[in-house]
Amino acid sequence: MLSKELKALAKSAAQMKVHRIPEPPKPKKGDMAMPAARQERPAFVLSETDLPVIKDWEHGKEYNLLVRVKEVGTEQTRWTNDKLHKTFEICEIAALPHKEGK
């Protein structure tokens, strides 16, 4: 399913809006705040079963992925400072071609 939509995606790429998530600020010397108190970037874990090409990837380099996700949960409570949080399940994933030097 994803491969068919990649062609359509290429045609609409100029219209895509990319939201870059900034790196969280480095803790200041003597900062005793718990890591959870600082805003972290979202992260997820993949195994080589999920995406075999990762076994060839190098630590610290950036790679581009295209994912199809399904929303499976929503949370908005005082524990999340009334900000909306959503949980997604990855249904399909593709590694986009990697350019050397990146």
Secondary structure, 3 states (H helix, E strand, C coil): CHHHHHHHHHHHHHHCCCCCCCCCCCCCCCCCCCHHHCCCCCCCCCCCCCCHHHHHCCCCCCCCEEEEEEEEEEECCHHHCCCCEEEEEEEEEEECCCCCCC
